[in-house]
Amino acid sequence: MQAKTSNELRLNWGDKPCEHPKLEKEYDRDASTGDYVCTQCGEAAWGKNWDNTNKKENKNAD
């Protein structure tokens, strides 16, 4: 997914919660940014498993 598209998704999604059902590599033109983006909400972070890491951290906080 292009970085421009992920930014638009983020703006449109707002602050709603998201389960991040699918992640895709993020690109700026032809170059990979190193981030993976949720195709639903546009949130981006480093690594293809970042959504699982966040879920584990949230469970440990309870």
PDB file of N, CA, C and O in Angstrom:
ATOM      1  N   MET A   1       0.854  -1.173   0.000  1.00  0.00           N
ATOM      2  CA  MET A   1       0.000   0.000   0.000  1.00  0.00           C
ATOM      3  C   MET A   1       0.901   1.238   0.000  1.00  0.00           C
ATOM      4  O   MET A   1       1.920   1.283   0.689  1.00  0.00           O
ATOM      5  N   GLN A   2       0.515   2.201  -0.759  1.00  0.00           N
ATOM      6  CA  GLN A   2       1.261   3.450  -0.815  1.00  0.00           C
ATOM      7  C   GLN A   2       1.038   4.271   0.460  1.00  0.00           C
ATOM      8  O   GLN A   2      -0.059   4.272   1.019  1.00  0.00           O
ATOM      9  N   ALA A   3       2.082   4.967   0.912  1.00  0.00           N
ATOM     10  CA  ALA A   3       2.003   5.778   2.129  1.00  0.00           C
ATOM     11  C   ALA A   3       0.888   6.816   2.025  1.00  0.00           C
ATOM     12  O   ALA A   3       0.208   7.094   3.013  1.00  0.00           O
ATOM     13  N   LYS A   4       0.698   7.381   0.859  1.00  0.00           N
ATOM     14  CA  LYS A   4      -0.362   8.378   0.667  1.00  0.00           C
ATOM     15  C   LYS A   4      -1.733   7.760   0.950  1.00  0.00           C
ATOM     16  O   LYS A   4      -2.584   8.396   1.572  1.00  0.00           O
ATOM     17  N   THR A   5      -1.946   6.536   0.498  1.00  0.00           N
ATOM     18  CA  THR A   5      -3.215   5.844   0.725  1.00  0.00           C
ATOM     19  C   THR A   5      -3.414   5.539   2.203  1.00  0.00           C
ATOM     20  O   THR A   5      -4.516   5.701   2.727  1.00  0.00           O
ATOM     21  N   SER A   6      -2.353   5.098   2.880  1.00  0.00           N
ATOM     22  CA  SER A   6      -2.483   4.800   4.315  1.00  0.00           C
ATOM     23  C   SER A   6      -2.779   6.066   5.113  1.00  0.00           C
ATOM     24  O   SER A   6      -3.535   6.022   6.084  1.00  0.00           O
ATOM     25  N   ASN A   7      -2.196   7.182   4.719  1.00  0.00           N
ATOM     26  CA  ASN A   7      -2.492   8.453   5.393  1.00  0.00           C
ATOM     27  C   ASN A   7      -3.957   8.837   5.220  1.00  0.00           C
ATOM     28  O   ASN A   7      -4.596   9.300   6.166  1.00  0.00           O
ATOM     29  N   GLU A   8      -4.489   8.648   4.016  1.00  0.00           N
ATOM     30  CA  GLU A   8      -5.902   8.949   3.763  1.00  0.00           C
ATOM     31  C   GLU A   8      -6.814   8.037   4.589  1.00  0.00           C
ATOM     32  O   GLU A   8      -7.813   8.491   5.146  1.00  0.00           O
ATOM     33  N   LEU A   9      -6.463   6.746   4.665  1.00  0.00           N
ATOM     34  CA  LEU A   9      -7.239   5.803   5.485  1.00  0.00           C
ATOM     35  C   LEU A   9      -7.268   6.249   6.943  1.00  0.00           C
ATOM     36  O   LEU A   9      -8.323   6.256   7.577  1.00  0.00           O
ATOM     37  N   ARG A  10      -6.085   6.626   7.477  1.00  0.00           N
ATOM     38  CA  ARG A  10      -5.978   7.071   8.875  1.00  0.00           C
ATOM     39  C   ARG A  10      -6.865   8.272   9.143  1.00  0.00           C
ATOM     40  O   ARG A  10      -7.562   8.323  10.156  1.00  0.00           O
ATOM     41  N   LEU A  11      -6.838   9.240   8.233  1.00  0.00           N
ATOM     42  CA  LEU A  11      -7.656  10.445   8.405  1.00  0.00           C
ATOM     43  C   LEU A  11      -9.143  10.111   8.381  1.00  0.00           C
ATOM     44  O   LEU A  11      -9.914  10.633   9.186  1.00  0.00           O
ATOM     45  N   ASN A  12      -9.543   9.245   7.461  1.00  0.00           N
ATOM     46  CA  ASN A  12     -10.952   8.868   7.348  1.00  0.00           C
ATOM     47  C   ASN A  12     -11.416   7.985   8.501  1.00  0.00           C
ATOM     48  O   ASN A  12     -12.573   8.071   8.912  1.00  0.00           O
ATOM     49  N   TRP A  13     -10.543   7.147   9.025  1.00  0.00           N
ATOM     50  CA  TRP A  13     -10.906   6.214  10.095  1.00  0.00           C
ATOM     51  C   TRP A  13     -11.097   6.946  11.421  1.00  0.00           C
ATOM     52  O   TRP A  13     -12.008   6.622  12.183  1.00  0.00           O
ATOM     53  N   GLY A  14     -10.253   7.917  11.694  1.00  0.00           N
ATOM     54  CA  GLY A  14     -10.354   8.660  12.956  1.00  0.00           C
ATOM     55  C   GLY A  14      -9.863   7.849  14.140  1.00  0.00           C
ATOM     56  O   GLY A  14      -8.897   7.095  14.027  1.00  0.00           O
ATOM     57  N   ASP A  15     -10.536   8.005  15.286  1.00  0.00           N
ATOM     58  CA  ASP A  15     -10.110   7.365  16.535  1.00  0.00           C
ATOM     59  C   ASP A  15     -10.879   6.094  16.861  1.00  0.00           C
ATOM     60  O   ASP A  15     -10.808   5.607  17.989  1.00  0.00           O
ATOM     61  N   LYS A  16     -11.603   5.552  15.907  1.00  0.00           N
ATOM     62  CA  LYS A  16     -12.371   4.331  16.161  1.00  0.00           C
ATOM     63  C   LYS A  16     -11.418   3.169  16.436  1.00  0.00           C
ATOM     64  O   LYS A  16     -10.313   3.136  15.894  1.00  0.00           O
ATOM     65  N   PRO A  17     -11.832   2.220  17.268  1.00  0.00           N
ATOM     66  CA  PRO A  17     -10.987   1.041  17.499  1.00  0.00           C
ATOM     67  C   PRO A  17     -10.913   0.174  16.240  1.00  0.00           C
ATOM     68  O   PRO A  17     -11.827   0.182  15.416  1.00  0.00           O
ATOM     69  N   CYS A  18      -9.827  -0.564  16.105  1.00  0.00           N
ATOM     70  CA  CYS A  18      -9.639  -1.432  14.948  1.00  0.00           C
ATOM     71  C   CYS A  18      -8.898  -2.688  15.391  1.00  0.00           C
ATOM     72  O   CYS A  18      -7.961  -2.610  16.185  1.00  0.00           O
ATOM     73  N   GLU A  19      -9.308  -3.827  14.887  1.00  0.00           N
ATOM     74  CA  GLU A  19      -8.656  -5.106  15.179  1.00  0.00           C
ATOM     75  C   GLU A  19      -7.497  -5.390  14.223  1.00  0.00           C
ATOM     76  O   GLU A  19      -6.814  -6.402  14.380  1.00  0.00           O
ATOM     77  N   HIS A  20      -7.262  -4.533  13.248  1.00  0.00           N
ATOM     78  CA  HIS A  20      -6.194  -4.684  12.256  1.00  0.00           C
ATOM     79  C   HIS A  20      -6.241  -6.071  11.606  1.00  0.00           C
ATOM     80  O   HIS A  20      -5.316  -6.867  11.766  1.00  0.00           O
ATOM     81  N   PRO A  21      -7.330  -6.357  10.868  1.00  0.00           N
ATOM     82  CA  PRO A  21      -7.512  -7.697  10.312  1.00  0.00           C
ATOM     83  C   PRO A  21      -6.492  -8.095   9.244  1.00  0.00           C
ATOM     84  O   PRO A  21      -6.224  -9.282   9.063  1.00  0.00           O
ATOM     85  N   LYS A  22      -5.916  -7.112   8.531  1.00  0.00           N
ATOM     86  CA  LYS A  22      -4.953  -7.444   7.479  1.00  0.00           C
ATOM     87  C   LYS A  22      -3.897  -6.351   7.389  1.00  0.00           C
ATOM     88  O   LYS A  22      -4.219  -5.163   7.366  1.00  0.00           O
ATOM     89  N   LEU A  23      -2.632  -6.764   7.338  1.00  0.00           N
ATOM     90  CA  LEU A  23      -1.525  -5.826   7.204  1.00  0.00           C
ATOM     91  C   LEU A  23      -0.864  -5.999   5.842  1.00  0.00           C
ATOM     92  O   LEU A  23      -0.754  -7.110   5.324  1.00  0.00           O
ATOM     93  N   GLU A  24      -0.429  -4.881   5.277  1.00  0.00           N
ATOM     94  CA  GLU A  24       0.312  -4.886   4.016  1.00  0.00           C
ATOM     95  C   GLU A  24       1.553  -4.026   4.169  1.00  0.00           C
ATOM     96  O   GLU A  24       1.579  -3.099   4.979  1.00  0.00           O
ATOM     97  N   LYS A  25       2.592  -4.337   3.381  1.00  0.00           N
ATOM     98  CA  LYS A  25       3.794  -3.513   3.376  1.00  0.00           C
ATOM     99  C   LYS A  25       3.448  -2.117   2.872  1.00  0.00           C
ATOM    100  O   LYS A  25       2.619  -1.947   1.978  1.00  0.00           O
ATOM    101  N   GLU A  26       4.101  -1.128   3.467  1.00  0.00           N
ATOM    102  CA  GLU A  26       3.891   0.256   3.043  1.00  0.00           C
ATOM    103  C   GLU A  26       5.039   0.685   2.130  1.00  0.00           C
ATOM    104  O   GLU A  26       6.203   0.372   2.380  1.00  0.00           O
ATOM    105  N   TYR A  27       4.687   1.399   1.079  1.00  0.00           N
ATOM    106  CA  TYR A  27       5.662   1.893   0.111  1.00  0.00           C
ATOM    107  C   TYR A  27       5.492   3.388  -0.079  1.00  0.00           C
ATOM    108  O   TYR A  27       4.384   3.921  -0.018  1.00  0.00           O
ATOM    109  N   ASP A  28       6.623   4.055  -0.312  1.00  0.00           N
ATOM    110  CA  ASP A  28       6.601   5.451  -0.741  1.00  0.00           C
ATOM    111  C   ASP A  28       7.141   5.443  -2.163  1.00  0.00           C
ATOM    112  O   ASP A  28       8.348   5.346  -2.384  1.00  0.00           O
ATOM    113  N   ARG A  29       6.252   5.544  -3.098  1.00  0.00           N
ATOM    114  CA  ARG A  29       6.526   5.330  -4.525  1.00  0.00           C
ATOM    115  C   ARG A  29       6.972   3.881  -4.701  1.00  0.00           C
ATOM    116  O   ARG A  29       6.162   2.977  -4.498  1.00  0.00           O
ATOM    117  N   ASP A  30       8.223   3.626  -5.068  1.00  0.00           N
ATOM    118  CA  ASP A  30       8.671   2.244  -5.277  1.00  0.00           C
ATOM    119  C   ASP A  30       9.484   1.693  -4.111  1.00  0.00           C
ATOM    120  O   ASP A  30       9.854   0.519  -4.120  1.00  0.00           O
ATOM    121  N   ALA A  31       9.763   2.510  -3.119  1.00  0.00           N
ATOM    122  CA  ALA A  31      10.620   2.088  -2.011  1.00  0.00           C
ATOM    123  C   ALA A  31       9.793   1.691  -0.787  1.00  0.00           C
ATOM    124  O   ALA A  31       8.859   2.391  -0.398  1.00  0.00           O
ATOM    125  N   SER A  32      10.154   0.567  -0.197  1.00  0.00           N
ATOM    126  CA  SER A  32       9.496   0.125   1.030  1.00  0.00           C
ATOM    127  C   SER A  32       9.878   1.055   2.177  1.00  0.00           C
ATOM    128  O   SER A  32      11.040   1.439   2.311  1.00  0.00           O
ATOM    129  N   THR A  33       8.897   1.417   3.004  1.00  0.00           N
ATOM    130  CA  THR A  33       9.178   2.261   4.168  1.00  0.00           C
ATOM    131  C   THR A  33       9.661   1.429   5.347  1.00  0.00           C
ATOM    132  O   THR A  33      10.193   1.976   6.313  1.00  0.00           O
ATOM    133  N   GLY A  34       9.479   0.102   5.281  1.00  0.00           N
ATOM    134  CA  GLY A  34       9.817  -0.775   6.397  1.00  0.00           C
ATOM    135  C   GLY A  34       8.642  -0.990   7.328  1.00  0.00           C
ATOM    136  O   GLY A  34       8.702  -1.833   8.224  1.00  0.00           O
ATOM    137  N   ASP A  35       7.572  -0.233   7.125  1.00  0.00           N
ATOM    138  CA  ASP A  35       6.377  -0.360   7.961  1.00  0.00           C
ATOM    139  C   ASP A  35       5.356  -1.276   7.302  1.00  0.00           C
ATOM    140  O   ASP A  35       5.390  -1.521   6.096  1.00  0.00           O
ATOM    141  N   TYR A  36       4.447  -1.772   8.134  1.00  0.00           N
ATOM    142  CA  TYR A  36       3.280  -2.507   7.660  1.00  0.00           C
ATOM    143  C   TYR A  36       2.051  -1.716   8.072  1.00  0.00           C
ATOM    144  O   TYR A  36       2.015  -1.131   9.154  1.00  0.00           O
ATOM    145  N   VAL A  37       1.046  -1.701   7.207  1.00  0.00           N
ATOM    146  CA  VAL A  37      -0.130  -0.858   7.381  1.00  0.00           C
ATOM    147  C   VAL A  37      -1.378  -1.715   7.472  1.00  0.00           C
ATOM    148  O   VAL A  37      -1.534  -2.686   6.730  1.00  0.00           O
ATOM    149  N   CYS A  38      -2.275  -1.346   8.394  1.00  0.00           N
ATOM    150  CA  CYS A  38      -3.581  -1.983   8.464  1.00  0.00           C
ATOM    151  C   CYS A  38      -4.399  -1.491   7.278  1.00  0.00           C
ATOM    152  O   CYS A  38      -4.525  -0.287   7.058  1.00  0.00           O
ATOM    153  N   THR A  39      -4.957  -2.433   6.514  1.00  0.00           N
ATOM    154  CA  THR A  39      -5.728  -2.057   5.328  1.00  0.00           C
ATOM    155  C   THR A  39      -7.097  -1.492   5.675  1.00  0.00           C
ATOM    156  O   THR A  39      -7.783  -0.949   4.810  1.00  0.00           O
ATOM    157  N   GLN A  40      -7.497  -1.616   6.933  1.00  0.00           N
ATOM    158  CA  GLN A  40      -8.807  -1.110   7.347  1.00  0.00           C
ATOM    159  C   GLN A  40      -8.723   0.312   7.899  1.00  0.00           C
ATOM    160  O   GLN A  40      -9.500   1.180   7.500  1.00  0.00           O
ATOM    161  N   CYS A  41      -7.777   0.554   8.820  1.00  0.00           N
ATOM    162  CA  CYS A  41      -7.727   1.865   9.483  1.00  0.00           C
ATOM    163  C   CYS A  41      -6.535   2.725   9.071  1.00  0.00           C
ATOM    164  O   CYS A  41      -6.518   3.927   9.335  1.00  0.00           O
ATOM    165  N   GLY A  42      -5.529   2.113   8.420  1.00  0.00           N
ATOM    166  CA  GLY A  42      -4.375   2.869   7.961  1.00  0.00           C
ATOM    167  C   GLY A  42      -3.260   3.024   8.972  1.00  0.00           C
ATOM    168  O   GLY A  42      -2.247   3.653   8.669  1.00  0.00           O
ATOM    169  N   GLU A  43      -3.417   2.464  10.176  1.00  0.00           N
ATOM    170  CA  GLU A  43      -2.350   2.568  11.172  1.00  0.00           C
ATOM    171  C   GLU A  43      -1.123   1.826  10.663  1.00  0.00           C
ATOM    172  O   GLU A  43      -1.237   0.739  10.096  1.00  0.00           O
ATOM    173  N   ALA A  44       0.054   2.418  10.867  1.00  0.00           N
ATOM    174  CA  ALA A  44       1.297   1.823  10.391  1.00  0.00           C
ATOM    175  C   ALA A  44       2.277   1.674  11.540  1.00  0.00           C
ATOM    176  O   ALA A  44       2.304   2.488  12.463  1.00  0.00           O
ATOM    177  N   ALA A  45       3.084   0.616  11.470  1.00  0.00           N
ATOM    178  CA  ALA A  45       4.133   0.394  12.452  1.00  0.00           C
ATOM    179  C   ALA A  45       5.173  -0.532  11.838  1.00  0.00           C
ATOM    180  O   ALA A  45       4.948  -1.137  10.790  1.00  0.00           O
ATOM    181  N   TRP A  46       6.312  -0.630  12.507  1.00  0.00           N
ATOM    182  CA  TRP A  46       7.400  -1.435  11.990  1.00  0.00           C
ATOM    183  C   TRP A  46       7.142  -2.917  12.239  1.00  0.00           C
ATOM    184  O   TRP A  46       6.694  -3.304  13.318  1.00  0.00           O
ATOM    185  N   GLY A  47       7.426  -3.734  11.243  1.00  0.00           N
ATOM    186  CA  GLY A  47       7.348  -5.184  11.378  1.00  0.00           C
ATOM    187  C   GLY A  47       5.992  -5.741  11.014  1.00  0.00           C
ATOM    188  O   GLY A  47       4.964  -5.099  11.229  1.00  0.00           O
ATOM    189  N   LYS A  48       5.997  -6.954  10.456  1.00  0.00           N
ATOM    190  CA  LYS A  48       4.750  -7.537   9.974  1.00  0.00           C
ATOM    191  C   LYS A  48       3.869  -8.096  11.074  1.00  0.00           C
ATOM    192  O   LYS A  48       2.726  -8.466  10.806  1.00  0.00           O
ATOM    193  N   ASN A  49       4.362  -8.170  12.308  1.00  0.00           N
ATOM    194  CA  ASN A  49       3.569  -8.709  13.417  1.00  0.00           C
ATOM    195  C   ASN A  49       3.252  -7.670  14.479  1.00  0.00           C
ATOM    196  O   ASN A  49       2.913  -8.032  15.606  1.00  0.00           O
ATOM    197  N   TRP A  50       3.353  -6.386  14.150  1.00  0.00           N
ATOM    198  CA  TRP A  50       3.150  -5.355  15.170  1.00  0.00           C
ATOM    199  C   TRP A  50       1.770  -5.401  15.785  1.00  0.00           C
ATOM    200  O   TRP A  50       1.627  -5.068  16.962  1.00  0.00           O
ATOM    201  N   ASP A  51       0.753  -5.795  15.052  1.00  0.00           N
ATOM    202  CA  ASP A  51      -0.593  -5.844  15.629  1.00  0.00           C
ATOM    203  C   ASP A  51      -0.685  -6.917  16.703  1.00  0.00           C
ATOM    204  O   ASP A  51      -1.386  -6.722  17.696  1.00  0.00           O
ATOM    205  N   ASN A  52      -0.001  -8.042  16.536  1.00  0.00           N
ATOM    206  CA  ASN A  52       0.009  -9.092  17.555  1.00  0.00           C
ATOM    207  C   ASN A  52       0.771  -8.650  18.795  1.00  0.00           C
ATOM    208  O   ASN A  52       0.380  -8.983  19.913  1.00  0.00           O
ATOM    209  N   THR A  53       1.846  -7.909  18.611  1.00  0.00           N
ATOM    210  CA  THR A  53       2.620  -7.395  19.740  1.00  0.00           C
ATOM    211  C   THR A  53       1.768  -6.456  20.577  1.00  0.00           C
ATOM    212  O   THR A  53       1.790  -6.532  21.806  1.00  0.00           O
ATOM    213  N   ASN A  54       1.017  -5.571  19.929  1.00  0.00           N
ATOM    214  CA  ASN A  54       0.151  -4.636  20.648  1.00  0.00           C
ATOM    215  C   ASN A  54      -0.934  -5.373  21.414  1.00  0.00           C
ATOM    216  O   ASN A  54      -1.258  -4.990  22.539  1.00  0.00           O
ATOM    217  N   LYS A  55      -1.501  -6.419  20.832  1.00  0.00           N
ATOM    218  CA  LYS A  55      -2.553  -7.184  21.503  1.00  0.00           C
ATOM    219  C   LYS A  55      -2.010  -7.876  22.744  1.00  0.00           C
ATOM    220  O   LYS A  55      -2.690  -7.916  23.770  1.00  0.00           O
ATOM    221  N   LYS A  56      -0.785  -8.428  22.674  1.00  0.00           N
ATOM    222  CA  LYS A  56      -0.168  -9.083  23.830  1.00  0.00           C
ATOM    223  C   LYS A  56       0.092  -8.076  24.940  1.00  0.00           C
ATOM    224  O   LYS A  56      -0.153  -8.369  26.110  1.00  0.00           O
ATOM    225  N   GLU A  57       0.587  -6.891  24.585  1.00  0.00           N
ATOM    226  CA  GLU A  57       0.864  -5.856  25.584  1.00  0.00           C
ATOM    227  C   GLU A  57      -0.415  -5.423  26.280  1.00  0.00           C
ATOM    228  O   GLU A  57      -0.417  -5.208  27.492  1.00  0.00           O
ATOM    229  N   ASN A  58      -1.501  -5.293  25.533  1.00  0.00           N
ATOM    230  CA  ASN A  58      -2.780  -4.887  26.120  1.00  0.00           C
ATOM    231  C   ASN A  58      -3.309  -5.941  27.077  1.00  0.00           C
ATOM    232  O   ASN A  58      -3.878  -5.592  28.111  1.00  0.00           O
ATOM    233  N   LYS A  59      -3.137  -7.222  26.764  1.00  0.00           N
ATOM    234  CA  LYS A  59      -3.589  -8.290  27.651  1.00  0.00           C
ATOM    235  C   LYS A  59      -2.793  -8.282  28.951  1.00  0.00           C
ATOM    236  O   LYS A  59      -3.354  -8.507  30.024  1.00  0.00           O
ATOM    237  N   ASN A  60      -1.487  -8.024  28.861  1.00  0.00           N
ATOM    238  CA  ASN A  60      -0.636  -8.001  30.050  1.00  0.00           C
ATOM    239  C   ASN A  60      -0.934  -6.813  30.945  1.00  0.00           C
ATOM    240  O   ASN A  60      -0.643  -6.860  32.141  1.00  0.00           O
ATOM    241  N   ALA A  61      -1.504  -5.755  30.401  1.00  0.00           N
ATOM    242  CA  ALA A  61      -1.803  -4.549  31.181  1.00  0.00           C
ATOM    243  C   ALA A  61      -3.028  -4.732  32.063  1.00  0.00           C
ATOM    244  O   ALA A  61      -3.214  -3.976  33.017  1.00  0.00           O
ATOM    245  N   ASP A  62      -3.868  -5.721  31.765  1.00  0.00           N
ATOM    246  CA  ASP A  62      -5.104  -5.935  32.535  1.00  0.00           C
ATOM    247  C   ASP A  62      -4.867  -6.546  33.885  1.00  0.00           C
ATOM    248  O   ASP A  62      -5.817  -6.778  34.633  1.00  0.00           O
TER     249      ASP A  62
END
